[in-house]
Amino acid sequence: MIKTTNAPSSSSSSPPHSHSHNKHNRNDDSPSTSYNKKHKTSLDFICSPSSELGSGSPSTPTASTSTPPKDHHTSSSTARRGSSPSYLSPRPPSPQSTFSFPSSSTTIMNGKAPKKTLEALPRELLALVGYYLVIENEHHQPVEESSTRGYDKHPSKLSPLLFVSKTIYESICFDNNPQLYNRLFRATFDVEALDRRYQWMKKNLIKPPPPPASTASAEQNDVDGKGKGKEANKSKKIFDLFSDPRSWAIDYRTRWEQSYRMRQVSKLCRIEIPGICDKEAYVADLWNVWFLLTENDGKNIRFLNTQCDLRGFIMAFYKENLLKESLVPGYPRDTGDKALAVWCCLLAGIDDLGEDTPAEVDEKIFMLRPYVFACAKYDIHYAPWHYRKLPFCPPGCEEHETDASIRIKAMTYKRFGYTWKRAPPHFVLGIYLVFMRLLERQPERVGLKAGSSTFSSSPFEIGQPSLFSMSKLIPSVEHDREWQRNTMCQDPHTSPGLPALAFANQIKGFWRGKFLFYDFDLYRQILAGNMRGVYTGTFAEQAAELELFETIVKLPKAQLGGKGPLLAAGFRDEFDEDGSEQALIKEGYGYELSDENEVLEEGWTKEILISGRARTSWGWAKMRGRVRSWDGLVIMEMTYSRHVMGRWIWKGYLHTGGYMVGRWRDTFTAENLRGYEGAFGLIRAGDPLYPDHFPKRMEDSLGVNANVNHGQGGGGGGSQQQQQGQQVQHSQQQTQSQSAQQAQQSQPAQQAQQASTQSPSSSNTNGNRDSNRSTNAQNRSSSSPRQSTGSSAAQRTDGPASASRIGGGDGNGGETENGSGGSSKEGGKS
């Protein structure tokens, strides 16, 4: 197997034939390729005292190479490089007769008659001929036709020219003319994202040297982990990777070799193919696919669709890795190759693979369940969420104690002839999106509990795409933030992290989404080690709407993350009964307001504060939070009431297309312990993946409906009395939404009345339950369990439903329900 990312070897060879009269005065300007291989990370490829491709060798010829000397016949008496891949630079089997121009041509150049053979053309012109041989059809067909017709930029078009003669072969082969393959790379693939991201790294990683006394000098010296103080800063030079055409040429060859492997993997539907592909090559190809998708502006996706059979390539991984591992005892692993495969599926819109039959759908759900519901087993953060200030180590740190609880997820890969390092997007967050999209496509196969809720819709929205159903190719510029995070947040000990306002203006707006919560009794069993509960427990899906606002403040770096408890998102642990806390956040919460353009003094930084409101089937809640600038982690507190179980922490990341994905968590359990958690996914109105027919503002939304039964799940509900109770609650919600402040003041009395009204209906429902379980156990496992201020910690953590009921009550743990939007779960049981 050819190692595509290794540079060409320095061994010499030439085509097996030569013209005897071409052995004199050859000016061999081909670059030497002997160099010492260096390993670089994504953080240090700009700062390097030497280039891997250039060290110890003559400088690489540029595209402006001068015309060959007057002695036009070219041959070489020196050693040649090793042969290139056969389909890129084939060797002619025997000398070929040269092409002669018509004898009638008598044009005079520089006082001499032009040469009459194709071989006599300068190397630049021969390369230009080869370039247009490959791409010529692209300029002769309309854009709409080029997207539907076969791929017409295959390098095999060079073969006829390479077989003309040895001289032409020597002039345009891969080893001797990297400028040609550099140009072909730029004509075949999208390069705008590469240019843009390189400029971003120069701006954010390479800064003018500060005064000697400044601490920023030491910090910049450590960008690539090799800082040695002032001396190191002086010795560093900007390493321009993309100035060398050979780097681009290597990646051009790599991608075409990859396309052949991908087609073979798809054809045979297996990863291990002797002589063609193995696990290491497959992971390398996954990296290249991820880069092709995140750099796509039109050309890359056409290459993947026509030359690579991406769907079949990923299907092989799905069957050989994900499905097989789901049958092995124990929890399946969270690995980088899985993360790449899942996100490639989402970005390309092919995450519906493996759903051709009902049996395959059931198999897929079985495979996904551990990743979605065993929250304690899988991490979703670039650094533990309870750390406010990152990185852990000061600038210039070279050695530090390793925290065994922190798993470094950075992986190495090869690109442009070098070895790099990067942290792939989180696998579990991608699985959350896959699962929520699957819920919408296959609701009858999943088995949601009857306590689920959905968005209220108008008759005009019937038959329209659901919330997570959109699949659209996103322009490369939308992927830049994720690329920056994967580059800058590899290790919480030493990685510098993102700029403070990397996600400014990405949070404010109207959000719609859903969150899942698992049967709490089984969730406790999972924490205790009972893995069977992951596959047998029931869960519910709840709709949520958020309206969020951003406030940018400047503050000392030591005060990042706030002064209050982390379970209150760093704010004061006070219930915002009159809305004053929301107003205080919008005014800066005691800090001076700032903007994106203000330049700060040393020791100061900026932070994004969040305020707003939310609506679920349990009522209205106030939102407050902040963004951890190091990795863009969004931490928000959702508060229904002053009671500890009426508050929940939502923490997640923003992803391409307008997604916010993460987990909600109870606030009763300490932040360093395993609490009751579940997945959530939101999409912001106006972003690329938000369906156009959905409302764009909170005022335009019709709210949410409770007690929506999606299929085969367990749970009670459905009697006429219960439905009447829902209608009463829904009418109360509409009244409350007209005057939110007045509703908040009157909630305790209203909800106490609801609880007393619904008790007979609840008791009738409970009487028809399984006689082998007690009423309390049923209530705990339902979507809306009972709560008591005297209950144990485990009992008081019975899920978001229970919290919302207390949140809508009097704050004393009474059995009251919030009437906004119809709050009863499991048929209104209280």
N, C-alpha and C positions, 0 to 999 in steps of 0.2 A: 504494500500500500504506500502511496506517495504521501509524504508528510508535507502538506500543502503550505504550511506557514513557515517552514524552514527556508532560509535563503538558498539560492543556487550554490552548489558546491564549487570549489575552486579547481577541481580537476578539469583537465582539458580534453576535448574531443572535437572533431570536425566531421562534416559529412564524408562518406566513404569514397568520394571522388573529388578531383580538382582539375582545373585547367592548368596545363604545364606552363603556359605563358603568363600566369598570374602569380609569380613568385618574387616579385621585386617591388620595392618602394611602397610597401603596404603600411599606411599609417593607422595602426590599430587603436582606435579610440574607445574600444569597449571597456566598461568599468570592471575592475577586479572585484571578486565577490568573497575574497577570504576575509573573514572578520570573526571576532570573538563574540559569541552569543551572549547577550545581556538580557536579564529579566527585569522588566519594568512594570510598575503598577500604573493604574489609571491616574494616580495622583502625581507621579513623578516623571511622566514621559516628556513633559515640557522642559523640566529642569534637568539637564544632564550635561556633564562636561564633554561627552563624546557620543558619537552616533554609532549604533551597532552596524549599520549598513556602510558606514564610511570609515571606521577605524582601521588603520593599517592598510589602506588600499587607496588607489588613486581616486580622485573625486569623480562622482558619477556624472556622466555627460548630461547636459541639460538639453531642453528642447531646441535651443538655439545653436546647436553644434555647427561649426563652420563647414563649408563645402570641402570635400576631400581634395587632396593635392592634385596637381595637373595630371600626374600619372594616374589615369582613371581606372585601370584594371586593378582590382583589389584582391589581395591574398594575405595570409599571415604566416610568418615564420616562427611566431611565438606560440606558446601553449594556448589552447582554447578551453572554454568552459565545458562542463558536463552537459549532456544533452538535456533538452527541455521536454516536457510532456509531448507525446506523439501528436495529440490532436491540436496542440498549439503551435509547434514548430517542427513538423516532420522533416526528415532528411530525404532528399531525393535519392533514389536508388542508383541512378547513373547520370552522367552528364547529359544535359539537355541542350538542344540547339537554341541559340539566343534569338530573340525577336529583332527583326531589322525594320527600321523606319523606311518609308518610301524614299527611293533614290531621288525623287523629284524635289525633295526638300533641300534648299540651298541656303537656309538661314545662317547668317554669320553671327557668332557671339564672341566678344572679346577678340575679334580679329581672326578667329579660328573656326573651322567648320565643326558643327556639333557631331558628337559621336553617334554612330548609327545603330547602337544596341541598347536594349533596356537595362543591361547591366551597367552601362556607363552613367546612368542617372545618379545624382548624389543620394546618399543614404536617406536624407530627409524627404526627398521626393518619392523614393521607393516606399518609405513608411507611409507617406500620404496616399499612395496608390493602394497599399494594403488596408489603410484605415477606411477608405471609401468602398473598398470591396466588401467590407463587413457591414457597413451601415448604410450603403447607398439606397436601399429600398425605403429606408425611413424617411427620405426626403422626397419620395415620389408618390406617397399615398396619403390620403386624408387622415386626420387624427382618429375619426370615428372608425375608419377601416383598420387602422393599425392596431386598435384594441381588440378586434375580433379575428383578424387573420393570424396565421401562424407566426411564430417568433422569427425575426429576420436579422438578428444581430449575433448569430452564432460564430465563434472564431474559426470554425471549420472552413469558412469561406476563404481563409488565408491559404489553405492547402495548395490550390493550383499555382499561386504565385511562388510559394516556397519551393515547389517542385520544378521551377523553371531552370534554375542552375544553382551551383554552389555559391557563386558570388552573391546572388540575390538572397539566398538562404542566409549567408553570413551577415548580410546587411540588416535583415529584418527579423531574425530569429529572436526568441524570447530573451536569451542571455545577452545578446549584443545590442538590442534596441529596446530597452525598457520604456523609452518615451512613447513608442507606438502603443504598447499595452496600457500605459498610463492614460493615453487619450481614449483608448477603447473602454477602459473602466468608466471614465467620465461620461462617455456617450451611452453606455449600457445601463449604468446604475445611477441612483440619485445621490448627489454629493452636497446638496445645499445644507443638509443637517450636519454633515461632517465639518463643513466650513464654519457654520454658526456655532457649533459646540466647541470647536477648537478656539475660536475667538473668546467664547465665554470663559474657558479655562485660563487663557492668557490674562484675561481681565481679573479673574477672581483668585488665581493662584500665583501669578507673577506680578508683584507690585514694586514700585520704585524703592530702592533701599532707603530706610529711614535713618535719622541721625544715630550715631553709635550708641547713645544712651537709651534709645528706645527699645522696649521689650518686643516690639513687633518684628525687629530684625531676627531675633531667635525664633520667633514663631514662623516666619517665612522660611527660615533655613530648614525647618522640620517638615516642610510640605511633603517631601518624598521620603521621610524617615531617615535622612542621612545628614541632617544638620549637625555641624561641628562648630557653631559659633560664628564669629565674624569672618574667620578665614574661609569657612565653607560658603558664606554669602558672597564673598569676593570671587571665588573660583567658579561659581555657577554661571552657566550660560543658558540662554533660551534655546531649546532643542526643537527645531521645526521639523517635525516628522514628515509633513506632507510636501516638503520641498524636494524630496528625493523621489524621482519617478519610479524607481525600483520598488519602493514600498507599495505603491498603487498596483504595479504590475504583479507583484506577488499575490495580492488579494484578488486581483482579476482571475488569475489562474486557480486560486483556491476555490472561488465561487463556482467555477465551471466544473471542477472536479467534484465538488459537493453536489452539484445538480445530478451528476451521474449516480452517485451513491444513493441519493434520496430516491431516485426513480427505481433503483434496484431494491431498496428496502421496502418501498411501497408495493412493488410487484410481488415480492416473496412474503411480505408481511412479517418480517422478522429482522432483528437488529444484527445478530451475529451472522455474517456472510463471509466465509473464508476468502481471503484475497481482496475483498471489496470493502467491508465495513465491520467494525467491532464497537464495543461500548464506548471506548475513548473517542473514536471518530464520530460516533453518533452524538455525543455530548458537544463536541466541537461544532458539529453541524447545527445543533440546537442554538448555540450561541450566535452563529452566523445568521440563522433564520430570525432570531430576535432582533438583531441589528438591522437586517433588511426590512423588517416590519416597522421598527421604531424610526427608521430613516426614510421611510417610504413617502414619496411625493408623486407616485404614478408609475415609475419605471420598475421599481423593485417588486411590486406586487405582480406585475405582468411576468417578470422573470420567474417568480415563485409558482405562479399558476400554470405557466406553459412549459417550464423546463424542470420543475422539481416535484410535482405531485405532492403538495404540502399535506393535503388531507390524509392520503395514504401513509405518508411518512409518520405523522403523528399517531395514526391508528395503530401502527406497529408498536409504538411505545405504550399506548393505552392497553393493548392486549397483553404484551409481554412483561410489562412492569406494573402498572396500576392494578389491573385485574388479578394477576397472579399473586401479587403481594397481599391483596385483600383476603386471600384464602389461607395465608400463613398465620399460625397462632401468634397472638400479641398484636400490639398496635402497629400499623404501618408507619414507615419512616417518613420524615419530612426532609427531602433532599433538594439540592439545587437543580438537578436535571428535571425533576418533577415540576419545580417552579417555572422553569423555562418552557416546558411543554404546555402547561396550563395557560400561561400568559400568551404564548404564541397562538393557542386556540382562540382565546378571547379577542386578541387583536385582529386576527384574520377572520373572525366570525364563524368558526367551525367547531364551536364547543358542543354542538349537538351530535357529534359522532358517538356511535354506540347506542343509538336509540331507534334502530330500525324495527324492532319488534317489542311487544310488551315484556317478554322475558329479558331482553337486553336492557330495557329501561329499569326493571327491577334489579338487575345485576349492577347497573351503574349507581342506583340509589344506595344499594348495599355497600358499594365501594366508597361512596362519598361520606356516609354517616359518621365514621370516626373522626374525620377531619373537621366536620361541622359541629359536632356535639361534645366531643371530648376536649373541651377548651383547655383544661388543665394540662393536657399532654403536648400542646402545640403552641409555640410562641408566634406572635404576629408583629413584634417590635424590632426595630433596628438596635434599640437599647432598652433596658427595662423601663417601663412607663413611669415608675415612681422616682426616677432620677430627674431632677429639674434642670440641672446645669451639666452640660457635656461639652467636650470630652472629659473623662476622668482625670487624665494626666495633664500636667502643665506643658507648655510648649518646650520643645527640646528633649522630651523624655525619650530615652532609648531602651530602658529596661523598667519593667513594672511587674507587680504581682498580678497574676492572672486570676480572675474571678471565675471559678468553675461553673457558676450559675449562668454565665453569659456565653452564649454560643456565637462564635464569629462565623458568619455565613458567606464571607467573601470566597470566590472561586477564581482559579486561574484559567486563562484561555489564551489562544494565539490569534493575532491579527496584525496585518501589515508587516509580517516578518518578525514580530516581537512577541514576547509573553507578557500578558497583562493580568490585572487583578480587579475584580468587581463583585459587588454583592447583588445577586439577582433579585427581582421583586419577590415578595413573600408568597410562598406557595399557598398557604391557608387562606389568605385574603382573596387570591384568585379562585380558590375552591368555593368560597362564600358566594361569589358572583355566579359561578357555574351552577351552584345548587339553587340559587334564587331564580335564575333563568329557567332551570329545569322545572321548578315548582309551577311556573307559569305555562310551560309547554305541556306538562304531564300532571295536572292536578289530581286526576283520578287515580294515578298510580302511587302517589306519595303518601296519602293518608293523613291529612291535616286534622287536628281536633276541631270540634264544632265551635270552640271559643275563638276561632280566628276572626279577623276583621279585614275589611277592604275599603277602598275609596268609594265614596258616593259618586255616582256618575249620572250624566244626563242621557236621554234617549239617543242623542246624536253620537255618543261615544260607544254605543253598542257595536261590537265587531271590530273596533279599532285596536291597534297593537297595545299590549300591556306595558307596564312600566319598564321592565328589564328586557324587553323583547328586541330592542333596537340593535342592529349590527351594522356598523358603518366603518369604513376605513378612515382613520383619523390622520390629518396632515402631520408631518414630522414635527412641526413646531409645538404641537400639543404634547409631544412625548418628551420635550426637553427637560421639564422639571423632574420627571421620573429618572431620566438619564443622569441628571445632576445629583440626585439623591443617591443613586447606586454608586456613583463615583466618590462622593464626599462622605458617606456614612458607613464605611466598611467595618470600622472597629471603634467602639465607643471609648476605648482607652486613648487613642491617638488621632483618629480622623478629625479633621477640622470642622466638618459639618457644613451645612448650607448657610448662605447669607441670611441675615435676620428676617428679611422680608421676602423670601423666595416665594411664599404663597400668599402674598398680599393680593387682595381683590379676588381671591379664589374661593372665599367662604361666604361672603355676604350674598344674600339672595334668598329665594324660595326653594326649599328642598322637599322632595317627596321620596319616600322609601318604605322599607319593611324591616321588621326585626323578628327573630325567632326566639322562642323560649321553650325549654325542655321540661318534661315532667320532673318536678323537683325531687320526689322520692327516688326516682331512678338516677337523677343527677348526683344525689348524695351517695348512692351505691357506686356510681362510677368513680367518684373521688375516693371511695373506700377500696377500690380495686376490682369491682365487679364489671368486667368488660362487656358482659352479655347485655347490660342495660343500654349500651350504645346502640345496639341493633334492634332492640325490642321496645324501647320507650316511645311514647307519643310526644308530639310537639305541636305548637300553634304558631301561626303567622299573624303578626299585627301590623297594620298600616300606620304610618306616622307622617306628619307634615311639620316642617320647621321653617321659621322665618328668622334669619340670622343677620347680625350687623357686625361690622368690624370697627375697631378703634385702635389706632397705632399710637403707642406711647414710647417715650424714651426714658431709660432708667439705668442705674448702675448695673454692671454685669453681675455683681454679687446678689442682686435682688431678682434675677430671672426666675420665673416660675411662681412668683407671688410669695407672700408671707404667711398666708393662711394654710389650713390643712389641705393636703393633696386631694382628699376625698371631697373637698369643696372646691376643687379646681384651683386652689391657691388663694381663694378669696376668704373673707370673713365667714365664719360658720354661723350665719344668721339667716333666718327665713325672711325673704323679701315679700312682706305682706302687702305693702302699699306701692310697690314698684320703684321705690327710691334706689334700690341696689342697681336696677337696670339703668336708671338715669346717671348714677354715679360712675358706672363702667363707661358709658358713652362720653363722660366728661374727663376720663383718664384715670379714674380710681386713685386719685391722689398724685398721679404723675403728670408730667407736662405732655400735652399732645404733640405729635410729630407727623411727618409725612415721609414718602419714599425718597425724596430728594435731599433731605436735610443731612448735612455732614456732621458727624458727632466727634467729640473729643475722645482721646484715648481713655479707656476704662468705662465708656458708656456704650450702650447698645439699644436696640429697638425691640418691641414685642407687640404681637397682635392680640388684643383682647376681643372676646366674643360676647355678645348679648343677644337676646331675642326671646322667642316664645315657640312652643311646640303644641301640637294637637294630636292626640291618639284617641282610641276608643275609650280610654279611661279619663279623658278630660283634657283641660288646658294645663300646661306646665311652663315654667319660666326656665330659660336657658342662660347659662353664663359659662365662660370658659376662656381658654387661651391656646396659642399654638407654640409648641416647643420648637424653637427655631432651628435647633441642630439637625433634626430630621423631618420637621413638618408634622409631628404628631399632634393631632387635634384632640384636646381633652375638654369635655363639656360636662357640666352638672345639670341634670334635668330634675327639677323640683316640682312636685305636685303639692306638697304640704310641708309643714315644719317637722313632721315626724321623721325619724331616721329611716323608716322604711318607705317614706314617700319621696326619697331622693335616689337618683341613680347616676352613675358615671358612664358617659359614652366616650370612648377613645378609639380613634381610627386614623386612617391616612387618606389623603386625596390622591386619586388616580386618574389616568388619562380618560378623557371623554366626559368628565363631570362627576365621576363616582367619588363617594366617601364611604369607605368600607372599614369595619372594625368590630368591636365588641362593646356591649353594654355590661355593666357590673354593679352589684349591690354595694352600698356604702356602709353596711354594718360590719363587714369583714375588713380587717386592717389591710392596708395596701400591699404589704409584703407577704400576705397569706393568700391562699386560693379561695376566691369568692365564687358566688353564683354568677355565671356569665352566659352570654349568648351572642349570636352574630347579628349584625345589622348591615344594611346597605342602603345608601341614599343616592339620588341623582339630582343635580341642581338644574332648575328651569333655565332654559336658554343655552345650555351646553350641548355639544354635538349628539350625545346619546339620550337626551331627554326627548320623549315623543312630543311632537308638535301639538297634538290635540289636547294635551293636558293643560290645566291652568298654569299661568305664569306667576300668579300672586296668591297670597293667602286669602285675600278678599274675594277672589274669583272661585275659590274652591268650595265644593258642596260638603266638605268634611269627610268623615269616615263612618262606615256601618259596622256594627258588631254582629256576632253570631252568624258568620258566613261559613257554611259547611262545604269543605272542599273534598269530597270523596269519602274514603273508607276509614277515617280515623275514629277512635273511640270518643267517649264523652257524652254527657247528657244533653238535654235541651230539646226543644222542638214542640213542647206542649203549647196549647192555645194561651194558657195563662202566662207562660213565659214570654210569648210573643207580644202579648198585651203589655207586659212589664217593659219590654224593650221600647215599644212605641211611646209609652209614658216618658221613659228616660230620653228618647230622641227628641221629643218636643221640649223637654227641659233643656236639652243641649242648645237648641235653637234660641231659646230665650236667653240662655247664659251668653251665647256668642254675640248677642246684640249689645250687651253691656258687661264686659269682662270683669271690671272692678266690682260692680254691684254683685255679680255672680260669686266672686271670691268671698265677699263678706257674708253671703247668705248660704254658702255651700253646706256648712255643718248641719243647719236645721233641715235643709232640703234632703240631704243624703240620709240623715237619721230617719226621716219619714219614709224614704225609699226602702231602707233596710227593714223597717217594721212592716211595710206593705208587702214586700216580697217574701217574707219568711214563710208563710203558709205554702206558697208555690214551691219554695225551695224544699220544704220538708216533704212534700208529695214527691218531688223529683228524687230526693234522696231515698225515699222509701222503696223506689223501684230499682235501686242500684243493686250491685252484687252484694248478697247477704254475707259473704265471707269477709267483707272489709267494713271497717267501722266508718261512721260518718265523718269523723275528723280526718281519717286517712284519705277518704274520697275528696274532701275539700282541699287537702294539701296537694293532691295530685292533679286537681282540676286547674283550669286557667285562672280561676278567681278564688283562691283558698281563704280560709278564715285566718285572722290574725289576732293576736292578743299581746298586750304590753308585757304580760308575765310569761310569755312563751320563751322557749330556749332559743339560742342563736340559730340553730338549724331550722327550727319551726318558723322563725320570724323571717327567714330568707326564702320564702316560698315563691319567689318570682316577681316579675314586674307587675303581673295582674294584681297580686295581693297588695303590692306597694301602692299601686294606683288607687285601690279602694281606700286604703288608709289615707293616701294623699288627698282624696276628695273628702275626707271626713273631718273630724274635729281635732285631729292631732293627738288624740288620747288612745288610739288603737281600737276604737269602736268598730262594729261591723256595719260600716256605712259604705256606700258606693258613690262614685262620681257620676253624675247624670249626663255629662257632655258626650253626645254622640252615641248614647246607648252603651252603658258600661258593664252590663251584666255578662258574665262568662258562664259557659256550660248551662245555658238556658236561664240565666238570671239567678243562679243559686247563690245564697249568701251565707 
